[in-house]
Structure formats: structure tokens, C-alpha cells
Amino acid sequence: MTDDLVCPRCAAPGAGYRGCPHCAGDGRYVNLVPPLADLAGRDLRAFRGGPWGWADTLPLSGVAAPVTLGEGNTPCFPLDPSGRIWLKNEGANPTWSHKDRAMSAATTKAAESGAATVVAPSSGNAGLAAAAYAARAGLRAVVPTYGPLPPAFQALLEHLGAILIAADGFEGRSAMTRIGIDELGWYPVTFTDPRVGGNPYGNAGYKSLAYELARDLGDDLAAVVVPTSRADLMSGIARGFEELAAAGLIARRPAMVAAEASTGAAFSAALALDDPAEQDLVTVERQESAAFSIGSDSAHWQGLWALRTSGGWAVAVDEPVYLAEQARLGRETGLAVEAAAAVAVAAAREVAQRADGVVVAVSTSIAVKDPAVMAAPRSAPVQLPADARALAAHVDQAVPR
């Protein structure tokens, strides 16, 4: 498959990682995309999962060996007795997030390009995945960040050999990243311009999630609910379903649903307007929240495309609702998910009331990487004698039969 890029909005050919310059001149920031893969004649049941399950569908030359840690083919299972709501557990990936699919492809592209250093501005999942895959590829990983990093993230990044650099705020981090790319030759495995979105070659790794869902659920799949910020994950999944539909491997494309924290619900605000030209320009004031890894101050064009072409919509969830969902998932299902993933599950419960078929919530990562969960105050475990009556009374009080 060739790696030529094109603007999906104006169809102009392009290159690089800053999006379409023509559309930017019109005030619309559009990520470039590689051509869609031709899936005609394939047997979906034989797809073995992950970005490399059908390696020729990735926009890579094949010059570099795949940089892989065994990502993909994550578990998918029902959350409720009705079988209407399912969860795709991306926390089962090697660095415990969906970012592994993208980083596998993007780091392979970096190696293909002859880069020695990758750069990943991040305060969370993307930086950790970039560090791991760079280590696998024998590349250096620079992770510019700002503000205090959660201790667990910093420890893991350092363990993986990442070079952490503190910047002066978000703008300082962006400036540092641009200097690294333009003047030092670092390869951007995440985003260069946050108004556009992530690395187009990395985003192609997300198509495999769509292939897996189609393989496992078929045409029962009605909607896929995705925690959304710049919509890299959502748009990548949507492109996978577009390829499947074009090849006749699925009878219908599921609706994509953007799950947003209400403190940064740009897509919900955009879709409240009728005119697509106005939707493209919507901005909101994003507030910090427990779901720190999602939310945006603008509705990125690639996300609007995914929603429009799939007949989807957006759901904004309030913090008390998704934090209650996060706690509920732990107690009742044994799933320890990050707050952003709980936003998707809470939204999926709402979506299931109107969807005709199975609704899948994408769980992006695990609670161990959630600063609010790890920093919550906890009392010491109760000390008891080795006595059956005392043990039974304590356990029954804690969790009644």
C-alpha cells in the first residue's frame, strides 16, 4: 500500500504532519489521511487481529520490520445480561491503552524514515506507548510535558528510557515539539499541531479495532462509543469500517458516537448546530476534569467526518455520572478503567436506549494510570484476629450477602 497523503475535505494531495494548508487557510484544520485499503476478497473470519493482522492495509512501505509488542486482539465482552452493551478492553494492550495500536504503526514509519529519535508531547497514555515502542525499535523517545506528571507515569516513562523534558505550559510544549521536528530531525509519533490531530500513519493502526469488532460481532454491531479528544481513535475506527463496507464485508456501518466529558464537549456543541460549515468552526472553553485525557476546545474535522458519515452523534457526560460508573465497573464487573473509559460506558448506556443492536464502549486504559484513583486517600486495612466469627462478621458488614 502506498503512503501518499490527501486531504479528506478538499482532496488536495499533501505531506507531513501539520494537516492540510489549504483548509487551514480557510480556518478549518484537517488532518491528512492515507488512501483507504482495498479489502475486497478477504475473509474477515480469518483476520488475526491487531495492526499487523492485515499488514498490507497500513500505509507503510514494508522497508522497516514491524515494531510490535503484540498489540491488538483485545477482549470484547458484554457488560449487561441483555447482551446489548459490550466493552472493548484496550487496557489489555502492552502499555495498557489503545495508543499501542497507533504507536506500533507510527514507530515503524519512524524507522522506515530513518529517524533516530521520536517525539511525543504527552502527559499520559501516548507518551508511555511512544516510549515503549521506541525502546522496542532501538530509537530514542523524547516526551515533552508540562505541569506535574502523575508519579506512576513518570516512573514508567523513566523505566522505559524516555527522555522527559518539562516545558512552560501547553504553548511551550508545542513550541519545543516543533523545534525538535524542524531543527533537530525528531519524528512526531503523536501530533505536531493539536488543532489537526495525530500522526496519520499511526492513526491507521486504529483501523484494526474496527476489523476486530466486525469479525467478532458482525452486523449485530449498531454503534461504537469512543472517548474523544482530537478524535484520532474515533476517526481511525471509522475509516476501518468504511473499508469494510466498501468491500462488502459488513452490511452496515455502525454509528460512531463521541463520548465527551461535559467540561470539554466540543462535538456535542458542534452537532447542536444544523449547518456543517458552522460546526467546523465551533470552539468551547475546555475545563480540567477527572477525565483528564479527553475533551477538547474545538470539534476536530476528522471527528465530525466520522460522526457525519456514520450517522453518529455525541454524548456529553457529567463528572459525577462517569465517576459513579467507574466505581460501579470496579465493584460489579472486575474492570478497573480510567475515567475517560467510564465516560464511554456511561454514554453507551444512553446510546443503547436508541440503538438497533449491540453497542460497544471502547475502554481506552486502566485505572492504575488514573491520577485521581491512585491519589485518593485510603485508610489502612482493618486488623483482625484469626477468628472465624470475627472474619465472617467483618466480611458480611463490608459486602452483605
Disulfide bonds with the S-S distance in Angstrom:
none
